[in-house]
Amino acid sequence: AVDDARNAFPVAVYPNPTRGDAVLRLPASSAHSISITDACGTWLRTWSVTEDVANLPLAGMPAGVYFVTVQN
């Protein structure tokens, strides 16, 4: 079940950890909404991207655990 989900929509985020920008690689060029939330589930930022590689400006965010949500 988990392996099926990973293979269905492969996404890579790097570098991890980062003190500046992060790169998000998506499987294909199409419109996506990218959201960042913190460990408590608080929404922090959202971007709309149309490319298969997106640069996420994260500079200034405090150290912590963040979650990236990708929606078509």
Predicted model as a PDB file, atoms N, CA, C, CB and O in Angstrom, pLDDT in the B-factor column:
MODEL        1                                                                  
ATOM      1  N   ALA A   1       0.831  -1.183   0.000  1.00 54.00           N  
ATOM      2  CA  ALA A   1       0.000   0.000   0.000  1.00 54.00           C  
ATOM      3  C   ALA A   1       0.880   1.252   0.000  1.00 54.00           C  
ATOM      4  CB  ALA A   1      -0.948  -0.005   1.213  1.00 54.00           C  
ATOM      5  O   ALA A   1       0.702   2.127  -0.847  1.00 54.00           O  
ATOM      6  N   VAL A   2       1.820   1.348   0.933  1.00 57.00           N  
ATOM      7  CA  VAL A   2       2.705   2.507   0.976  1.00 57.00           C  
ATOM      8  C   VAL A   2       3.600   2.534  -0.253  1.00 57.00           C  
ATOM      9  CB  VAL A   2       3.554   2.496   2.255  1.00 57.00           C  
ATOM     10  O   VAL A   2       3.797   3.595  -0.845  1.00 57.00           O  
ATOM     11  N   ASP A   3       4.151   1.380  -0.649  1.00 61.00           N  
ATOM     12  CA  ASP A   3       4.988   1.327  -1.842  1.00 61.00           C  
ATOM     13  C   ASP A   3       4.209   1.739  -3.079  1.00 61.00           C  
ATOM     14  CB  ASP A   3       5.562  -0.071  -2.029  1.00 61.00           C  
ATOM     15  O   ASP A   3       4.756   2.413  -3.952  1.00 61.00           O  
ATOM     16  N   ASP A   4       2.940   1.347  -3.174  1.00 61.00           N  
ATOM     17  CA  ASP A   4       2.107   1.745  -4.308  1.00 61.00           C  
ATOM     18  C   ASP A   4       1.951   3.257  -4.364  1.00 61.00           C  
ATOM     19  CB  ASP A   4       0.732   1.077  -4.224  1.00 61.00           C  
ATOM     20  O   ASP A   4       2.010   3.846  -5.443  1.00 61.00           O  
ATOM     21  N   ALA A   5       1.753   3.891  -3.218  1.00 59.00           N  
ATOM     22  CA  ALA A   5       1.587   5.346  -3.177  1.00 59.00           C  
ATOM     23  C   ALA A   5       2.873   6.056  -3.575  1.00 59.00           C  
ATOM     24  CB  ALA A   5       1.151   5.797  -1.780  1.00 59.00           C  
ATOM     25  O   ALA A   5       2.821   7.064  -4.279  1.00 59.00           O  
ATOM     26  N   ARG A   6       4.016   5.558  -3.143  1.00 54.00           N  
ATOM     27  CA  ARG A   6       5.288   6.178  -3.510  1.00 54.00           C  
ATOM     28  C   ARG A   6       5.534   6.101  -5.003  1.00 54.00           C  
ATOM     29  CB  ARG A   6       6.434   5.517  -2.765  1.00 54.00           C  
ATOM     30  O   ARG A   6       6.032   7.060  -5.593  1.00 54.00           O  
ATOM     31  N   ASN A   7       5.202   5.004  -5.614  1.00 60.00           N  
ATOM     32  CA  ASN A   7       5.436   4.819  -7.042  1.00 60.00           C  
ATOM     33  C   ASN A   7       4.416   5.544  -7.899  1.00 60.00           C  
ATOM     34  CB  ASN A   7       5.425   3.355  -7.379  1.00 60.00           C  
ATOM     35  O   ASN A   7       4.687   5.827  -9.066  1.00 60.00           O  
ATOM     36  N   ALA A   8       3.252   5.850  -7.353  1.00 66.00           N  
ATOM     37  CA  ALA A   8       2.199   6.485  -8.131  1.00 66.00           C  
ATOM     38  C   ALA A   8       2.528   7.940  -8.465  1.00 66.00           C  
ATOM     39  CB  ALA A   8       0.886   6.413  -7.377  1.00 66.00           C  
ATOM     40  O   ALA A   8       2.149   8.425  -9.532  1.00 66.00           O  
ATOM     41  N   PHE A   9       3.221   8.638  -7.577  1.00 70.00           N  
ATOM     42  CA  PHE A   9       3.497  10.057  -7.778  1.00 70.00           C  
ATOM     43  C   PHE A   9       4.833  10.403  -7.146  1.00 70.00           C  
ATOM     44  CB  PHE A   9       2.369  10.934  -7.185  1.00 70.00           C  
ATOM     45  O   PHE A   9       4.878  10.979  -6.059  1.00 70.00           O  
ATOM     46  N   PRO A  10       5.932  10.052  -7.827  1.00 83.00           N  
ATOM     47  CA  PRO A  10       7.251  10.290  -7.235  1.00 83.00           C  
ATOM     48  C   PRO A  10       7.597  11.776  -7.180  1.00 83.00           C  
ATOM     49  CB  PRO A  10       8.318   9.544  -8.024  1.00 83.00           C  
ATOM     50  O   PRO A  10       7.516  12.487  -8.182  1.00 83.00           O  
ATOM     51  N   VAL A  11       7.983  12.229  -5.991  1.00 89.00           N  
ATOM     52  CA  VAL A  11       8.361  13.613  -5.760  1.00 89.00           C  
ATOM     53  C   VAL A  11       9.669  13.615  -4.983  1.00 89.00           C  
ATOM     54  CB  VAL A  11       7.243  14.394  -4.994  1.00 89.00           C  
ATOM     55  O   VAL A  11       9.870  12.776  -4.105  1.00 89.00           O  
ATOM     56  N   ALA A  12      10.554  14.544  -5.297  1.00 93.00           N  
ATOM     57  CA  ALA A  12      11.807  14.681  -4.551  1.00 93.00           C  
ATOM     58  C   ALA A  12      11.942  16.124  -4.083  1.00 93.00           C  
ATOM     59  CB  ALA A  12      13.035  14.262  -5.425  1.00 93.00           C  
ATOM     60  O   ALA A  12      11.663  17.059  -4.834  1.00 93.00           O  
ATOM     61  N   VAL A  13      12.372  16.297  -2.838  1.00 94.00           N  
ATOM     62  CA  VAL A  13      12.645  17.623  -2.282  1.00 94.00           C  
ATOM     63  C   VAL A  13      14.070  17.603  -1.749  1.00 94.00           C  
ATOM     64  CB  VAL A  13      11.612  18.011  -1.149  1.00 94.00           C  
ATOM     65  O   VAL A  13      14.421  16.735  -0.950  1.00 94.00           O  
ATOM     66  N   TYR A  14      14.890  18.545  -2.182  1.00 95.00           N  
ATOM     67  CA  TYR A  14      16.279  18.592  -1.731  1.00 95.00           C  
ATOM     68  C   TYR A  14      16.800  20.016  -1.819  1.00 95.00           C  
ATOM     69  CB  TYR A  14      17.163  17.639  -2.565  1.00 95.00           C  
ATOM     70  O   TYR A  14      16.233  20.809  -2.572  1.00 95.00           O  
ATOM     71  N   PRO A  15      17.848  20.386  -1.093  1.00 95.00           N  
ATOM     72  CA  PRO A  15      18.522  19.599  -0.061  1.00 95.00           C  
ATOM     73  C   PRO A  15      17.673  19.559   1.209  1.00 95.00           C  
ATOM     74  CB  PRO A  15      19.922  20.182   0.243  1.00 95.00           C  
ATOM     75  O   PRO A  15      16.830  20.425   1.440  1.00 95.00           O  
ATOM     76  N   ASN A  16      17.910  18.559   2.004  1.00 92.00           N  
ATOM     77  CA  ASN A  16      17.197  18.398   3.258  1.00 92.00           C  
ATOM     78  C   ASN A  16      18.201  17.969   4.311  1.00 92.00           C  
ATOM     79  CB  ASN A  16      16.035  17.368   3.128  1.00 92.00           C  
ATOM     80  O   ASN A  16      18.692  16.842   4.259  1.00 92.00           O  
ATOM     81  N   PRO A  17      18.516  18.815   5.247  1.00 92.00           N  
ATOM     82  CA  PRO A  17      17.905  20.122   5.550  1.00 92.00           C  
ATOM     83  C   PRO A  17      18.440  21.229   4.655  1.00 92.00           C  
ATOM     84  CB  PRO A  17      18.145  20.489   7.008  1.00 92.00           C  
ATOM     85  O   PRO A  17      19.430  21.053   3.945  1.00 92.00           O  
ATOM     86  N   THR A  18      17.769  22.370   4.701  1.00 91.00           N  
ATOM     87  CA  THR A  18      18.201  23.539   3.933  1.00 91.00           C  
ATOM     88  C   THR A  18      18.092  24.786   4.783  1.00 91.00           C  
ATOM     89  CB  THR A  18      17.369  23.693   2.651  1.00 91.00           C  
ATOM     90  O   THR A  18      17.284  24.848   5.709  1.00 91.00           O  
ATOM     91  N   ARG A  19      18.902  25.774   4.468  1.00 89.00           N  
ATOM     92  CA  ARG A  19      18.821  27.080   5.127  1.00 89.00           C  
ATOM     93  C   ARG A  19      18.357  28.147   4.151  1.00 89.00           C  
ATOM     94  CB  ARG A  19      20.178  27.469   5.726  1.00 89.00           C  
ATOM     95  O   ARG A  19      18.268  29.324   4.499  1.00 89.00           O  
ATOM     96  N   GLY A  20      18.067  27.736   2.948  1.00 92.00           N  
ATOM     97  CA  GLY A  20      17.651  28.682   1.914  1.00 92.00           C  
ATOM     98  C   GLY A  20      16.555  28.074   1.073  1.00 92.00           C  
ATOM     99  O   GLY A  20      15.493  27.711   1.579  1.00 92.00           O  
ATOM    100  N   ASP A  21      16.817  27.966  -0.203  1.00 94.00           N  
ATOM    101  CA  ASP A  21      15.824  27.416  -1.120  1.00 94.00           C  
ATOM    102  C   ASP A  21      15.884  25.897  -1.140  1.00 94.00           C  
ATOM    103  CB  ASP A  21      16.033  27.968  -2.526  1.00 94.00           C  
ATOM    104  O   ASP A  21      16.931  25.298  -0.898  1.00 94.00           O  
ATOM    105  N   ALA A  22      14.750  25.290  -1.433  1.00 95.00           N  
ATOM    106  CA  ALA A  22      14.672  23.850  -1.670  1.00 95.00           C  
ATOM    107  C   ALA A  22      14.196  23.649  -3.098  1.00 95.00           C  
ATOM    108  CB  ALA A  22      13.715  23.139  -0.641  1.00 95.00           C  
ATOM    109  O   ALA A  22      13.471  24.482  -3.643  1.00 95.00           O  
ATOM    110  N   VAL A  23      14.600  22.558  -3.693  1.00 96.00           N  
ATOM    111  CA  VAL A  23      14.180  22.208  -5.049  1.00 96.00           C  
ATOM    112  C   VAL A  23      13.168  21.078  -4.932  1.00 96.00           C  
ATOM    113  CB  VAL A  23      15.406  21.791  -5.952  1.00 96.00           C  
ATOM    114  O   VAL A  23      13.381  20.107  -4.205  1.00 96.00           O  
ATOM    115  N   LEU A  24      12.070  21.217  -5.654  1.00 94.00           N  
ATOM    116  CA  LEU A  24      11.027  20.199  -5.687  1.00 94.00           C  
ATOM    117  C   LEU A  24      10.970  19.646  -7.100  1.00 94.00           C  
ATOM    118  CB  LEU A  24       9.636  20.777  -5.244  1.00 94.00           C  
ATOM    119  O   LEU A  24      10.744  20.392  -8.053  1.00 94.00           O  
ATOM    120  N   ARG A  25      11.176  18.339  -7.241  1.00 94.00           N  
ATOM    121  CA  ARG A  25      11.067  17.675  -8.549  1.00 94.00           C  
ATOM    122  C   ARG A  25       9.765  16.910  -8.606  1.00 94.00           C  
ATOM    123  CB  ARG A  25      12.270  16.723  -8.806  1.00 94.00           C  
ATOM    124  O   ARG A  25       9.453  16.103  -7.730  1.00 94.00           O  
ATOM    125  N   LEU A  26       9.015  17.181  -9.655  1.00 90.00           N  
ATOM    126  CA  LEU A  26       7.724  16.529  -9.880  1.00 90.00           C  
ATOM    127  C   LEU A  26       7.832  15.610 -11.087  1.00 90.00           C  
ATOM    128  CB  LEU A  26       6.594  17.578 -10.088  1.00 90.00           C  
ATOM    129  O   LEU A  26       8.738  15.780 -11.903  1.00 90.00           O  
ATOM    130  N   PRO A  27       6.937  14.646 -11.222  1.00 81.00           N  
ATOM    131  CA  PRO A  27       7.067  13.668 -12.296  1.00 81.00           C  
ATOM    132  C   PRO A  27       6.826  14.201 -13.704  1.00 81.00           C  
ATOM    133  CB  PRO A  27       6.136  12.566 -12.049  1.00 81.00           C  
ATOM    134  O   PRO A  27       7.341  13.626 -14.663  1.00 81.00           O  
ATOM    135  N   ALA A  28       6.064  15.277 -13.859  1.00 77.00           N  
ATOM    136  CA  ALA A  28       5.785  15.785 -15.210  1.00 77.00           C  
ATOM    137  C   ALA A  28       5.396  17.249 -15.126  1.00 77.00           C  
ATOM    138  CB  ALA A  28       4.660  14.963 -15.899  1.00 77.00           C  
ATOM    139  O   ALA A  28       4.944  17.721 -14.082  1.00 77.00           O  
ATOM    140  N   SER A  29       5.571  17.959 -16.214  1.00 72.00           N  
ATOM    141  CA  SER A  29       5.166  19.357 -16.269  1.00 72.00           C  
ATOM    142  C   SER A  29       3.656  19.447 -16.365  1.00 72.00           C  
ATOM    143  CB  SER A  29       5.828  20.077 -17.458  1.00 72.00           C  
ATOM    144  O   SER A  29       3.056  19.011 -17.347  1.00 72.00           O  
ATOM    145  N   SER A  30       3.057  20.008 -15.350  1.00 80.00           N  
ATOM    146  CA  SER A  30       1.624  20.299 -15.334  1.00 80.00           C  
ATOM    147  C   SER A  30       1.374  21.216 -14.146  1.00 80.00           C  
ATOM    148  CB  SER A  30       0.752  18.978 -15.244  1.00 80.00           C  
ATOM    149  O   SER A  30       2.285  21.459 -13.355  1.00 80.00           O  
ATOM    150  N   ALA A  31       0.178  21.720 -14.010  1.00 88.00           N  
ATOM    151  CA  ALA A  31      -0.125  22.649 -12.922  1.00 88.00           C  
ATOM    152  C   ALA A  31      -0.247  21.902 -11.600  1.00 88.00           C  
ATOM    153  CB  ALA A  31      -1.421  23.424 -13.218  1.00 88.00           C  
ATOM    154  O   ALA A  31      -0.974  20.915 -11.493  1.00 88.00           O  
ATOM    155  N   HIS A  32       0.477  22.391 -10.593  1.00 90.00           N  
ATOM    156  CA  HIS A  32       0.418  21.823  -9.253  1.00 90.00           C  
ATOM    157  C   HIS A  32       0.315  22.946  -8.236  1.00 90.00           C  
ATOM    158  CB  HIS A  32       1.654  20.939  -8.970  1.00 90.00           C  
ATOM    159  O   HIS A  32       0.801  24.054  -8.464  1.00 90.00           O  
ATOM    160  N   SER A  33      -0.317  22.652  -7.122  1.00 94.00           N  
ATOM    161  CA  SER A  33      -0.332  23.540  -5.978  1.00 94.00           C  
ATOM    162  C   SER A  33       0.555  22.900  -4.916  1.00 94.00           C  
ATOM    163  CB  SER A  33      -1.797  23.789  -5.449  1.00 94.00           C  
ATOM    164  O   SER A  33       0.348  21.745  -4.544  1.00 94.00           O  
ATOM    165  N   ILE A  34       1.539  23.645  -4.431  1.00 95.00           N  
ATOM    166  CA  ILE A  34       2.490  23.155  -3.438  1.00 95.00           C  
ATOM    167  C   ILE A  34       2.247  23.924  -2.150  1.00 95.00           C  
ATOM    168  CB  ILE A  34       3.974  23.317  -3.928  1.00 95.00           C  
ATOM    169  O   ILE A  34       2.277  25.154  -2.150  1.00 95.00           O  
ATOM    170  N   SER A  35       2.009  23.219  -1.057  1.00 96.00           N  
ATOM    171  CA  SER A  35       1.781  23.855   0.242  1.00 96.00           C  
ATOM    172  C   SER A  35       2.795  23.346   1.249  1.00 96.00           C  
ATOM    173  CB  SER A  35       0.346  23.591   0.743  1.00 96.00           C  
ATOM    174  O   SER A  35       3.206  22.186   1.211  1.00 96.00           O  
ATOM    175  N   ILE A  36       3.190  24.233   2.150  1.00 96.00           N  
ATOM    176  CA  ILE A  36       4.081  23.888   3.260  1.00 96.00           C  
ATOM    177  C   ILE A  36       3.297  24.093   4.549  1.00 96.00           C  
ATOM    178  CB  ILE A  36       5.403  24.757   3.244  1.00 96.00           C  
ATOM    179  O   ILE A  36       2.700  25.148   4.761  1.00 96.00           O  
ATOM    180  N   THR A  37       3.302  23.075   5.411  1.00 97.00           N  
ATOM    181  CA  THR A  37       2.714  23.186   6.739  1.00 97.00           C  
ATOM    182  C   THR A  37       3.761  22.794   7.772  1.00 97.00           C  
ATOM    183  CB  THR A  37       1.444  22.297   6.869  1.00 97.00           C  
ATOM    184  O   THR A  37       4.719  22.086   7.463  1.00 97.00           O  
ATOM    185  N   ASP A  38       3.569  23.263   9.002  1.00 95.00           N  
ATOM    186  CA  ASP A  38       4.505  22.888  10.054  1.00 95.00           C  
ATOM    187  C   ASP A  38       4.028  21.606  10.741  1.00 95.00           C  
ATOM    188  CB  ASP A  38       4.659  24.035  11.085  1.00 95.00           C  
ATOM    189  O   ASP A  38       3.015  21.028  10.348  1.00 95.00           O  
ATOM    190  N   ALA A  39       4.759  21.166  11.763  1.00 94.00           N  
ATOM    191  CA  ALA A  39       4.464  19.907  12.432  1.00 94.00           C  
ATOM    192  C   ALA A  39       3.106  19.928  13.140  1.00 94.00           C  
ATOM    193  CB  ALA A  39       5.557  19.589  13.429  1.00 94.00           C  
ATOM    194  O   ALA A  39       2.546  18.870  13.427  1.00 94.00           O  
ATOM    195  N   CYS A  40       2.578  21.107  13.420  1.00 96.00           N  
ATOM    196  CA  CYS A  40       1.262  21.225  14.057  1.00 96.00           C  
ATOM    197  C   CYS A  40       0.130  21.284  13.031  1.00 96.00           C  
ATOM    198  CB  CYS A  40       1.218  22.467  14.942  1.00 96.00           C  
ATOM    199  O   CYS A  40      -1.044  21.309  13.399  1.00 96.00           O  
ATOM    200  N   GLY A  41       0.486  21.307  11.750  1.00 95.00           N  
ATOM    201  CA  GLY A  41      -0.521  21.372  10.692  1.00 95.00           C  
ATOM    202  C   GLY A  41      -0.890  22.782  10.281  1.00 95.00           C  
ATOM    203  O   GLY A  41      -1.835  22.976   9.517  1.00 95.00           O  
ATOM    204  N   THR A  42      -0.168  23.758  10.771  1.00 96.00           N  
ATOM    205  CA  THR A  42      -0.436  25.153  10.420  1.00 96.00           C  
ATOM    206  C   THR A  42       0.086  25.445   9.019  1.00 96.00           C  
ATOM    207  CB  THR A  42       0.207  26.112  11.447  1.00 96.00           C  
ATOM    208  O   THR A  42       1.254  25.201   8.719  1.00 96.00           O  
ATOM    209  N   TRP A  43      -0.796  25.972   8.160  1.00 97.00           N  
ATOM    210  CA  TRP A  43      -0.397  26.347   6.802  1.00 97.00           C  
ATOM    211  C   TRP A  43       0.570  27.517   6.878  1.00 97.00           C  
ATOM    212  CB  TRP A  43      -1.636  26.711   5.930  1.00 97.00           C  
ATOM    213  O   TRP A  43       0.345  28.472   7.621  1.00 97.00           O  
ATOM    214  N   LEU A  44       1.655  27.436   6.099  1.00 95.00           N  
ATOM    215  CA  LEU A  44       2.663  28.495   6.079  1.00 95.00           C  
ATOM    216  C   LEU A  44       2.765  29.190   4.737  1.00 95.00           C  
ATOM    217  CB  LEU A  44       4.000  27.934   6.449  1.00 95.00           C  
ATOM    218  O   LEU A  44       2.769  30.419   4.676  1.00 95.00           O  
ATOM    219  N   ARG A  45       2.848  28.424   3.661  1.00 95.00           N  
ATOM    220  CA  ARG A  45       3.019  29.001   2.321  1.00 95.00           C  
ATOM    221  C   ARG A  45       2.405  28.086   1.274  1.00 95.00           C  
ATOM    222  CB  ARG A  45       4.515  29.239   2.011  1.00 95.00           C  
ATOM    223  O   ARG A  45       2.281  26.877   1.473  1.00 95.00           O  
ATOM    224  N   THR A  46       2.025  28.691   0.155  1.00 96.00           N  
ATOM    225  CA  THR A  46       1.523  27.932  -0.997  1.00 96.00           C  
ATOM    226  C   THR A  46       2.076  28.553  -2.267  1.00 96.00           C  
ATOM    227  CB  THR A  46      -0.041  27.909  -1.028  1.00 96.00           C  
ATOM    228  O   THR A  46       2.162  29.775  -2.387  1.00 96.00           O  
ATOM    229  N   TRP A  47       2.450  27.707  -3.210  1.00 95.00           N  
ATOM    230  CA  TRP A  47       2.916  28.140  -4.522  1.00 95.00           C  
ATOM    231  C   TRP A  47       2.137  27.395  -5.597  1.00 95.00           C  
ATOM    232  CB  TRP A  47       4.443  27.901  -4.681  1.00 95.00           C  
ATOM    233  O   TRP A  47       1.705  26.261  -5.392  1.00 95.00           O  
ATOM    234  N   SER A  48       1.964  28.039  -6.737  1.00 94.00           N  
ATOM    235  CA  SER A  48       1.442  27.377  -7.928  1.00 94.00           C  
ATOM    236  C   SER A  48       2.617  27.189  -8.871  1.00 94.00           C  
ATOM    237  CB  SER A  48       0.277  28.206  -8.606  1.00 94.00           C  
ATOM    238  O   SER A  48       3.339  28.141  -9.169  1.00 94.00           O  
ATOM    239  N   VAL A  49       2.811  25.968  -9.339  1.00 92.00           N  
ATOM    240  CA  VAL A  49       3.916  25.686 -10.256  1.00 92.00           C  
ATOM    241  C   VAL A  49       3.387  24.970 -11.481  1.00 92.00           C  
ATOM    242  CB  VAL A  49       5.013  24.842  -9.567  1.00 92.00           C  
ATOM    243  O   VAL A  49       2.397  24.242 -11.417  1.00 92.00           O  
ATOM    244  N   THR A  50       4.068  25.190 -12.603  1.00 91.00           N  
ATOM    245  CA  THR A  50       3.669  24.543 -13.854  1.00 91.00           C  
ATOM    246  C   THR A  50       4.805  23.750 -14.475  1.00 91.00           C  
ATOM    247  CB  THR A  50       3.172  25.577 -14.841  1.00 91.00           C  
ATOM    248  O   THR A  50       4.630  23.150 -15.535  1.00 91.00           O  
ATOM    249  N   GLU A  51       5.960  23.737 -13.836  1.00 90.00           N  
ATOM    250  CA  GLU A  51       7.124  23.032 -14.365  1.00 90.00           C  
ATOM    251  C   GLU A  51       7.372  21.753 -13.567  1.00 90.00           C  
ATOM    252  CB  GLU A  51       8.372  23.940 -14.331  1.00 90.00           C  
ATOM    253  O   GLU A  51       6.772  21.546 -12.513  1.00 90.00           O  
ATOM    254  N   ASP A  52       8.254  20.902 -14.072  1.00 90.00           N  
ATOM    255  CA  ASP A  52       8.579  19.673 -13.347  1.00 90.00           C  
ATOM    256  C   ASP A  52       9.645  19.896 -12.278  1.00 90.00           C  
ATOM    257  CB  ASP A  52       9.046  18.607 -14.318  1.00 90.00           C  
ATOM    258  O   ASP A  52       9.909  18.999 -11.478  1.00 90.00           O  
ATOM    259  N   VAL A  53      10.261  21.079 -12.252  1.00 92.00           N  
ATOM    260  CA  VAL A  53      11.219  21.446 -11.205  1.00 92.00           C  
ATOM    261  C   VAL A  53      10.807  22.818 -10.679  1.00 92.00           C  
ATOM    262  CB  VAL A  53      12.710  21.458 -11.749  1.00 92.00           C  
ATOM    263  O   VAL A  53      10.652  23.764 -11.451  1.00 92.00           O  
ATOM    264  N   ALA A  54      10.630  22.921  -9.360  1.00 91.00           N  
ATOM    265  CA  ALA A  54      10.231  24.183  -8.749  1.00 91.00           C  
ATOM    266  C   ALA A  54      11.225  24.558  -7.661  1.00 91.00           C  
ATOM    267  CB  ALA A  54       8.800  24.091  -8.173  1.00 91.00           C  
ATOM    268  O   ALA A  54      11.688  23.699  -6.911  1.00 91.00           O  
ATOM    269  N   ASN A  55      11.546  25.827  -7.578  1.00 94.00           N  
ATOM    270  CA  ASN A  55      12.415  26.354  -6.540  1.00 94.00           C  
ATOM    271  C   ASN A  55      11.521  26.925  -5.437  1.00 94.00           C  
ATOM    272  CB  ASN A  55      13.400  27.445  -7.112  1.00 94.00           C  
ATOM    273  O   ASN A  55      10.735  27.839  -5.689  1.00 94.00           O  
ATOM    274  N   LEU A  56      11.638  26.389  -4.213  1.00 94.00           N  
ATOM    275  CA  LEU A  56      10.818  26.840  -3.099  1.00 94.00           C  
ATOM    276  C   LEU A  56      11.659  27.728  -2.181  1.00 94.00           C  
ATOM    277  CB  LEU A  56      10.233  25.631  -2.317  1.00 94.00           C  
ATOM    278  O   LEU A  56      12.576  27.233  -1.526  1.00 94.00           O  
ATOM    279  N   PRO A  57      11.367  29.029  -2.120  1.00 94.00           N  
ATOM    280  CA  PRO A  57      12.141  29.928  -1.266  1.00 94.00           C  
ATOM    281  C   PRO A  57      11.750  29.737   0.200  1.00 94.00           C  
ATOM    282  CB  PRO A  57      11.930  31.398  -1.691  1.00 94.00           C  
ATOM    283  O   PRO A  57      10.668  30.151   0.615  1.00 94.00           O  
ATOM    284  N   LEU A  58      12.622  29.118   0.970  1.00 92.00           N  
ATOM    285  CA  LEU A  58      12.339  28.810   2.368  1.00 92.00           C  
ATOM    286  C   LEU A  58      13.216  29.588   3.341  1.00 92.00           C  
ATOM    287  CB  LEU A  58      12.512  27.341   2.608  1.00 92.00           C  
ATOM    288  O   LEU A  58      13.123  29.382   4.551  1.00 92.00           O  
ATOM    289  N   ALA A  59      14.059  30.469   2.837  1.00 90.00           N  
ATOM    290  CA  ALA A  59      14.955  31.248   3.708  1.00 90.00           C  
ATOM    291  C   ALA A  59      14.127  32.015   4.732  1.00 90.00           C  
ATOM    292  CB  ALA A  59      15.836  32.230   2.873  1.00 90.00           C  
ATOM    293  O   ALA A  59      13.063  32.546   4.414  1.00 90.00           O  
ATOM    294  N   GLY A  60      14.619  32.068   5.942  1.00 89.00           N  
ATOM    295  CA  GLY A  60      13.935  32.807   6.992  1.00 89.00           C  
ATOM    296  C   GLY A  60      12.982  31.965   7.821  1.00 89.00           C  
ATOM    297  O   GLY A  60      12.495  32.419   8.856  1.00 89.00           O  
ATOM    298  N   MET A  61      12.709  30.743   7.378  1.00 91.00           N  
ATOM    299  CA  MET A  61      11.836  29.877   8.176  1.00 91.00           C  
ATOM    300  C   MET A  61      12.667  29.263   9.297  1.00 91.00           C  
ATOM    301  CB  MET A  61      11.170  28.761   7.291  1.00 91.00           C  
ATOM    302  O   MET A  61      13.809  28.863   9.070  1.00 91.00           O  
ATOM    303  N   PRO A  62      12.109  29.182  10.499  1.00 91.00           N  
ATOM    304  CA  PRO A  62      12.873  28.609  11.603  1.00 91.00           C  
ATOM    305  C   PRO A  62      13.128  27.117  11.399  1.00 91.00           C  
ATOM    306  CB  PRO A  62      12.142  28.836  12.919  1.00 91.00           C  
ATOM    307  O   PRO A  62      12.397  26.444  10.671  1.00 91.00           O  
ATOM    308  N   ALA A  63      14.172  26.612  12.049  1.00 91.00           N  
ATOM    309  CA  ALA A  63      14.454  25.177  11.975  1.00 91.00           C  
ATOM    310  C   ALA A  63      13.256  24.410  12.519  1.00 91.00           C  
ATOM    311  CB  ALA A  63      15.750  24.815  12.766  1.00 91.00           C  
ATOM    312  O   ALA A  63      12.625  24.837  13.486  1.00 91.00           O  
ATOM    313  N   GLY A  64      12.947  23.284  11.899  1.00 92.00           N  
ATOM    314  CA  GLY A  64      11.817  22.486  12.350  1.00 92.00           C  
ATOM    315  C   GLY A  64      11.456  21.434  11.331  1.00 92.00           C  
ATOM    316  O   GLY A  64      12.160  21.231  10.342  1.00 92.00           O  
ATOM    317  N   VAL A  65      10.344  20.766  11.589  1.00 94.00           N  
ATOM    318  CA  VAL A  65       9.813  19.745  10.688  1.00 94.00           C  
ATOM    319  C   VAL A  65       8.684  20.374   9.890  1.00 94.00           C  
ATOM    320  CB  VAL A  65       9.316  18.479  11.474  1.00 94.00           C  
ATOM    321  O   VAL A  65       7.766  20.978  10.446  1.00 94.00           O  
ATOM    322  N   TYR A  66       8.772  20.220   8.573  1.00 94.00           N  
ATOM    323  CA  TYR A  66       7.752  20.770   7.690  1.00 94.00           C  
ATOM    324  C   TYR A  66       7.243  19.682   6.758  1.00 94.00           C  
ATOM    325  CB  TYR A  66       8.306  21.962   6.884  1.00 94.00           C  
ATOM    326  O   TYR A  66       7.958  18.727   6.454  1.00 94.00           O  
ATOM    327  N   PHE A  67       6.007  19.833   6.307  1.00 95.00           N  
ATOM    328  CA  PHE A  67       5.401  18.880   5.388  1.00 95.00           C  
ATOM    329  C   PHE A  67       5.082  19.592   4.084  1.00 95.00           C  
ATOM    330  CB  PHE A  67       4.123  18.243   5.999  1.00 95.00           C  
ATOM    331  O   PHE A  67       4.589  20.720   4.073  1.00 95.00           O  
ATOM    332  N   VAL A  68       5.375  18.907   2.987  1.00 94.00           N  
ATOM    333  CA  VAL A  68       5.101  19.426   1.639  1.00 94.00           C  
ATOM    334  C   VAL A  68       3.922  18.642   1.084  1.00 94.00           C  
ATOM    335  CB  VAL A  68       6.366  19.308   0.691  1.00 94.00           C  
ATOM    336  O   VAL A  68       3.938  17.412   1.060  1.00 94.00           O  
ATOM    337  N   THR A  69       2.897  19.368   0.637  1.00 93.00           N  
ATOM    338  CA  THR A  69       1.734  18.742   0.016  1.00 93.00           C  
ATOM    339  C   THR A  69       1.676  19.181  -1.436  1.00 93.00           C  
ATOM    340  CB  THR A  69       0.416  19.112   0.768  1.00 93.00           C  
ATOM    341  O   THR A  69       1.738  20.373  -1.737  1.00 93.00           O  
ATOM    342  N   VAL A  70       1.558  18.211  -2.336  1.00 91.00           N  
ATOM    343  CA  VAL A  70       1.471  18.483  -3.768  1.00 91.00           C  
ATOM    344  C   VAL A  70       0.089  18.060  -4.235  1.00 91.00           C  
ATOM    345  CB  VAL A  70       2.596  17.736  -4.570  1.00 91.00           C  
ATOM    346  O   VAL A  70      -0.325  16.922  -4.018  1.00 91.00           O  
ATOM    347  N   GLN A  71      -0.624  18.978  -4.877  1.00 89.00           N  
ATOM    348  CA  GLN A  71      -1.952  18.688  -5.415  1.00 89.00           C  
ATOM    349  C   GLN A  71      -1.987  19.047  -6.886  1.00 89.00           C  
ATOM    350  CB  GLN A  71      -3.049  19.455  -4.641  1.00 89.00           C  
ATOM    351  O   GLN A  71      -1.405  20.045  -7.311  1.00 89.00           O  
ATOM    352  N   ASN A  72      -2.685  18.214  -7.666  1.00 82.00           N  
ATOM    353  CA  ASN A  72      -2.871  18.508  -9.101  1.00 82.00           C  
ATOM    354  C   ASN A  72      -4.018  19.455  -9.264  1.00 82.00           C  
ATOM    355  CB  ASN A  72      -3.120  17.223  -9.922  1.00 82.00           C  
ATOM    356  O   ASN A  72      -4.349  19.836 -10.387  1.00 82.00           O  
TER     357      ASN A  72                                                      
ENDMDL                                                                          
END                                                                             
